């Protein structure tokens, strides 16, 4: 069978052409009518947030409760695969791939940016005038709590429910590894028809634009770092060049496959990110970080229930829309991608093992990252050593402002740029791999030619956005 014939045999006759065609039309529309596209997207965003914000908050809270119920229920010991199956990957490799695909690039971007942004707020988001004075230790605690809320159990519960559903029906019942398979308990064999096609097309859209959002954030941070270290100009021209270069690297990685490109890059980046984290921990306020980590977790545990239902009805409505509801929409748009990816790498795990691994371990690692980066930056701000908040402009520069206040700035800043870049690549190639699985009808090893198409498409969509 020729390469072209193999590609045709692995392409879903409806999902691929419809989703690819609509995405190409968006690329053209966004590139040709940029201002109009911006106005339309802003209007759609405002409509979704204003109309369905409550639903997003309720959905994430429900999914978290559902995950806990599954982990403690009678099916907790059921294996995702035959009863005698063993996991395909070790714990370390599994956690590395989970973390790199699910959160990596966002953590590096927001690790300093978000805690400092909340700390420096002019208007308290939750309790109005009842909040303690801003710019104090009490407001620092509130800033870390809000950050933990956005990067804690809620997002991973969204990923876990879809991932578990796909892994269960894929590995125990032989259904295709596509999002439509999650509908099987509801509609039976009709999941193969038009309803299943619509779900898979929407999943491709969510994955494509969710990843493009993250890639856009990542490339602005790379640009900010290059500007501070090498005086590279900041602007859309530089960022598009960066997208082209990094998309090329992601394309090579996705062609290499899951066990070569994606696996090796994920493992390498965990070590690099770990080295950067260890440096900030040692060179920064170590004792403050140690005590803050456990205090932050304690605050989160006691506040997770009231935070899960908070929508800003009485205080901070605009803030909740701009932050919490935006995050929830972002995580849900990433759910098909991350859910399918973790399902793909979780064969042989039990339900309890899957829920515990997906829900708890990445959350604790995320909390450690935010505590080391965020609390270090806030401590430097409180002690008057550095004005980190002056560099926080939602372009990722806060990370580099923190590193500039610590020793070996040039080395660590270059390391940070490498970490962001590799997270960029792993997010892109993992997303391309998953989109290709959906567009090929659930093939676990989709054709390389179509992988290349989706990898390049992600780069173009990120550049257009």
C-alpha positions in Angstrom: 0.0 0.0 0.0 1.4 3.4 -1.0 1.8 6.2 1.5 -1.1 8.1 -0.1 -3.4 5.1 0.0 -2.5 4.4 3.7 -3.3 8.0 4.6 -6.7 7.8 2.8 -7.5 4.5 4.6 -6.8 6.1 8.0 -8.7 9.4 7.4 -12.3 9.7 8.7 -14.4 10.6 5.6 -16.4 13.3 7.4 -14.4 14.4 10.5 -11.1 15.2 8.8 -12.3 17.2 5.7 -14.9 19.2 7.7 -12.7 20.1 10.6 -9.6 20.7 8.4 -11.7 22.8 5.9 -13.2 25.0 8.7 -9.8 25.6 10.3 -8.3 26.6 7.0 -11.1 29.0 6.4 -10.5 30.5 9.9 -6.8 30.9 9.1 -7.7 32.8 5.9 -10.3 34.9 7.7 -8.0 35.8 10.6 -5.1 36.7 8.4 -7.1 38.8 5.9 -9.7 40.4 8.2 -7.7 40.7 11.4 -9.6 43.5 13.0 -13.0 42.1 12.2 -12.0 38.7 13.4 -10.8 40.2 16.7 -14.1 42.0 17.2 -16.1 38.8 16.5 -14.0 36.6 18.8 -14.3 39.2 21.6 -18.0 39.3 21.2 -18.3 35.5 21.3 -16.0 35.4 24.3 -18.1 38.0 26.2 -21.3 36.2 25.3 -20.0 32.8 26.5 -18.7 34.2 29.7 -21.8 36.3 30.4 -24.3 33.6 29.6 -22.6 30.3 30.5 -20.1 31.3 33.2 -22.2 29.8 35.9 -22.5 26.6 34.0 -18.7 26.3 33.6 -18.2 26.8 37.3 -20.9 24.3 38.2 -19.5 21.7 35.7 -16.0 21.8 37.0 -17.2 21.5 40.6 -19.4 18.5 39.6 -16.6 16.8 37.8 -14.3 17.1 40.8 -16.9 15.5 43.1 -17.5 12.8 40.4 -13.8 12.0 40.3 -13.7 11.5 44.1 -16.7 9.2 43.9 -15.1 7.1 41.2 -11.8 6.8 43.2 -13.7 5.6 46.2 -16.4 3.5 44.5 -16.8 -0.2 43.7 -15.1 0.1 40.3 -11.9 1.7 41.7 -9.9 -1.5 41.2 -11.1 -2.0 37.6 -8.2 -2.0 35.1 -8.1 0.2 32.0 -7.5 -2.8 29.8 -7.7 -6.6 30.2 -7.5 -7.8 33.8 -4.0 -9.1 33.3 -2.6 -6.0 31.5 0.4 -4.0 32.9 1.1 -0.3 32.5 2.9 0.7 29.3 5.0 3.3 31.1 6.8 3.6 34.4 5.4 6.1 37.0 8.2 8.6 36.3 7.6 8.5 32.6 3.8 8.6 33.0 3.9 11.6 35.3 6.4 13.4 33.0 4.1 13.0 30.0 1.0 13.9 32.0 2.6 17.1 33.3 4.3 18.2 30.1 1.1 17.8 28.0 -1.4 19.1 30.6 0.2 22.1 32.3 3.8 22.6 31.3 3.8 25.7 29.2 1.1 27.4 31.3 3.0 26.9 34.5 6.2 28.5 33.2 4.2 31.5 31.8 2.0 32.1 34.9 4.3 30.8 37.6 5.3 34.3 38.6 2.9 36.3 36.5 -0.4 35.2 38.2 0.5 35.3 41.9 2.1 38.7 41.6 -0.8 40.0 39.5 -3.3 39.0 42.2 -1.0 40.3 44.9 -0.8 43.7 43.3 -4.5 44.1 42.6 -6.1 47.5 43.3 -9.5 46.0 44.0 -9.9 42.8 46.1 -11.7 40.2 43.9 -13.6 38.2 46.5 -14.6 40.1 49.6 -14.4 43.8 48.6 -13.6 46.1 51.5 -13.6 43.2 53.9 -10.3 42.0 52.4 -7.0 42.8 54.3 -4.9 45.6 53.0 -3.3 44.9 49.6 0.5 44.5 49.3 0.7 42.7 52.7 1.4 39.2 53.9 -2.4 38.6 54.1 -3.0 39.6 50.5 0.0 37.4 49.5 -1.8 34.4 51.0 -5.0 35.3 49.1 -3.0 35.7 45.9 -1.5 32.2 46.3 -4.9 30.7 47.2 -6.5 32.1 44.0 -3.6 30.8 41.9 -3.9 27.4 43.5 -7.7 27.4 42.7 -7.0 28.0 39.0 -4.3 25.3 38.7 -5.5 22.8 41.3 -7.9 19.9 41.4 -10.6 21.4 39.2 -8.6 21.5 35.9 -7.3 18.0 36.4 -10.8 16.7 37.3 -11.9 18.0 33.8 -9.1 16.1 32.2 -9.5 12.9 34.3 -13.2 12.3 33.6 -12.8 12.5 29.9 -9.5 10.6 29.9 -10.9 7.8 32.1 -14.0 7.4 29.9 -11.9 7.1 26.8 -9.4 4.7 28.4 -12.2 2.5 29.8 -14.2 2.2 26.6 -11.1 2.1 24.4 -9.1 -0.6 26.3 -11.9 -2.7 27.9 -14.5 -2.5 25.2 -12.4 -2.0 22.0 -14.1 1.3 21.0 -12.1 3.8 18.9 -9.9 6.2 20.8 -11.9 9.3 19.9 -14.1 11.6 22.0 -17.3 10.2 20.5 -16.7 6.9 22.4 -17.6 8.7 25.6 -21.1 9.0 24.3 -21.5 5.2 24.0 -23.3 4.7 27.4 -25.8 7.4 26.4 -26.6 6.7 22.8 -25.2 3.2 22.1 -24.3 2.4 18.5 -25.5 5.7 17.3 -22.2 7.2 18.4 -20.9 6.1 15.0 -23.3 8.4 13.2 -23.7 12.2 12.8 -23.8 12.9 16.5 -20.4 11.3 16.9 -19.1 13.2 13.9 -20.2 16.5 15.4 -18.6 15.7 18.8 -15.2 14.8 17.2 -15.3 17.9 15.0 -15.9 20.1 18.1 -13.2 18.2 19.9 -10.7 19.0 17.1 -11.8 22.7 17.3 -11.4 22.8 21.1 -8.0 21.1 20.9 -6.7 23.3 18.0 -7.7 26.6 19.5 -6.9 25.7 23.1 -3.4 24.7 22.1 -3.0 27.8 19.9 -3.9 30.0 22.9 -1.2 28.3 25.0 1.3 28.5 22.1 0.6 32.2 21.8 1.3 32.7 25.5 4.4 30.6 25.2 5.9 32.5 22.3 5.3 35.9 23.9 7.2 34.7 27.0 10.1 33.4 24.8 10.1 36.8 23.1 10.1 38.6 26.5 13.0 36.4 27.6 15.0 36.9 24.4 14.5 40.7 24.8 15.8 40.8 28.3 18.8 38.5 27.6 19.7 39.3 24.0 17.8 42.5 23.4 15.7 40.9 20.7 12.9 43.2 19.7 9.4 42.4 21.1 6.7 42.3 18.4 4.4 40.2 16.3 7.1 39.8 13.6 9.6 38.3 16.0 6.9 36.1 17.5 5.8 34.7 14.2 9.4 33.8 13.3 9.6 32.0 16.7 6.4 30.2 15.9 7.8 29.0 12.6 11.0 27.7 14.1 9.3 26.0 17.0 6.5 24.6 14.9 9.2 23.0 12.7 10.7 21.4 15.8 7.3 20.2 16.9 6.7 18.7 13.5 9.9 16.7 13.6 8.9 15.5 17.1 5.4 14.4 16.2 6.7 12.5 13.2 9.1 10.6 15.4 6.1 9.2 17.3 4.9 8.9 20.9 7.7 6.7 22.2 10.6 8.7 20.7 9.9 12.4 20.1 7.2 13.2 22.6 8.4 10.8 25.4 12.0 11.9 25.2 11.2 15.6 25.1 8.8 15.3 28.0 11.4 13.5 30.1 14.2 16.0 29.1 12.1 19.0 30.0 11.1 17.6 33.3 14.7 17.5 34.2 15.4 21.0 32.9 12.3 22.5 34.6 13.3 20.7 37.8 16.8 22.2 37.6 15.3 25.7 37.2 12.9 25.1 40.1 15.7 23.8 42.3 17.8 26.8 41.6 15.1 29.3 42.5 14.4 27.2 45.7 18.0 27.3 46.8 18.9 30.8 45.6 15.6 32.3 46.7 14.0 32.6 50.2 14.2 28.8 51.0 12.7 28.9 54.4 9.8 31.1 53.3 9.1 28.6 50.4 9.2 25.6 52.7 6.7 27.0 55.2 4.6 28.6 52.5 4.1 25.4 50.5 2.4 23.6 53.4 0.5 26.7 54.4 -0.7 27.3 50.9 -1.9 23.7 50.6 -3.7 23.9 53.9 -5.5 27.1 52.9 -6.5 25.5 49.6 -7.8 22.4 51.3 -10.0 24.4 53.6 -11.2 26.8 50.9 -11.6 24.5 47.9 -15.3 24.0 48.5 -16.3 27.7 48.8 -13.9 28.6 45.9 -15.5 25.9 43.7 -18.8 27.7 43.8 -17.6 31.3 43.7 -18.7 33.1 40.5 -18.3 36.8 41.6 -22.0 37.4 42.0 -21.6 39.8 44.9 -18.0 40.8 44.6 -15.5 40.6 41.8 -17.7 39.7 38.9 -15.5 41.2 36.3 -12.4 39.6 37.9 -14.0 36.2 38.0 -15.0 36.5 34.3 -11.5 37.5 33.3 -9.7 34.9 35.4 -11.7 32.0 36.8 -14.3 31.6 34.1 -11.6 32.1 31.4 -9.5 29.4 33.0 -12.4 27.0 33.2 -13.2 27.5 29.5 -9.5 27.1 28.7 -9.3 23.8 30.6 -12.5 22.5 29.0 -11.2 23.3 25.6 -8.0 21.4 26.4 -10.0 18.4 27.8 -10.3 16.5 24.5 -6.5 16.9 23.9 -5.3 16.1 27.4 -8.0 13.6 28.1 -7.2 11.6 25.0 -3.5 11.9 25.5 -3.6 10.6 29.1 -6.0 7.8 28.0 -3.5 6.8 25.3 -0.6 6.5 27.9 -2.6 5.0 30.8 -3.4 1.5 29.6 -3.0 -1.0 32.4 -3.7 1.4 35.2 -6.6 0.9 37.6 -9.4 3.4 38.0 -8.2 4.5 41.4 -4.6 4.6 40.2 -5.6 6.7 37.2 -7.7 9.2 39.3 -5.0 9.5 42.0 -2.2 9.9 39.5 -4.0 12.4 37.3 -5.7 14.3 40.0 -3.2 14.5 42.9 0.4 14.2 41.6 0.3 16.9 38.9 -1.7 19.2 41.3 1.0 18.9 44.0 3.8 19.5 41.4 1.9 22.5 40.1 1.5 23.8 43.7 5.2 23.3 44.3 6.0 25.3 41.2 3.7 28.2 42.0 5.0 28.3 45.6 8.6 28.4 44.6 8.2 30.9 41.8 5.2 32.9 43.1 6.2 33.1 46.8 9.8 34.0 45.9 8.6 36.9 43.7 6.1 38.1 46.3 8.8 37.8 49.1 11.2 39.9 47.1 8.4 42.5 46.5 7.4 42.6 50.2 11.0 42.9 51.3 11.8 45.7 48.8 14.5 43.8 47.1 12.9 43.9 43.6 9.7 45.4 42.1 8.6 42.3 40.3 5.1 43.6 39.8 6.4 46.4 37.5 7.4 43.7 35.0 4.1 41.8 35.1 2.4 42.8 31.9 0.8 39.4 30.9 3.6 38.6 28.5 5.6 36.2 30.8 8.3 38.7 31.7 7.6 38.2 35.4 9.6 35.0 35.4 12.7 36.8 34.0 12.3 39.7 36.4 12.5 37.1 39.2 15.6 35.5 37.7 17.2 38.9 37.4 16.9 39.4 41.2 18.8 36.1 41.8 22.4 35.1 41.0 23.5 33.7 37.6 20.8 35.6 35.7 22.1 35.0 32.2 22.4 31.2 32.7 19.1 30.8 34.4 17.3 33.1 31.9 18.6 31.0 29.0 17.5 27.8 30.8 14.0 29.3 31.3 13.8 30.1 27.5 14.8 26.5 26.7 12.2 25.2 29.2 9.4 27.3 27.6 10.5 26.3 24.1 10.5 22.6 24.8 7.1 22.8 26.6 5.9 24.7 23.5 7.1 21.8 21.3 5.7 19.0 23.6 2.3 20.8 23.8 2.2 21.2 20.0 3.3 17.7 19.1 1.1 16.0 21.7 -1.9 18.1 20.4 -1.1 17.2 16.8 -0.9 13.5 17.7 -4.3 13.6 19.5 -6.0 15.6 16.7 -4.7 13.1 14.2 -6.1 10.3 16.3 -9.5 11.9 16.3 -9.4 12.8 12.5 -8.3 9.2 11.7 -11.2 7.6 13.5 -9.3 6.6 16.6 -6.1 5.1 15.1 -3.5 4.8 17.9 -0.6 5.3 15.4 -2.0 7.7 12.8 -0.2 8.4 9.5 2.8 10.8 9.6 1.6 12.9 6.7 -1.5 13.9 8.6 0.5 14.5 11.8 2.6 17.0 9.8 -0.6 18.8 8.5 -2.0 19.3 12.0 1.4 20.4 13.5 1.7 23.0 10.8 -1.9 24.0 11.2 -1.4 24.7 15.0 1.5 26.9 14.2 -0.5 28.9 11.6 -3.5 29.3 13.9 -1.2 30.5 16.7 0.4 33.0 14.4 -3.0 34.3 13.2 -4.3 34.6 16.7 
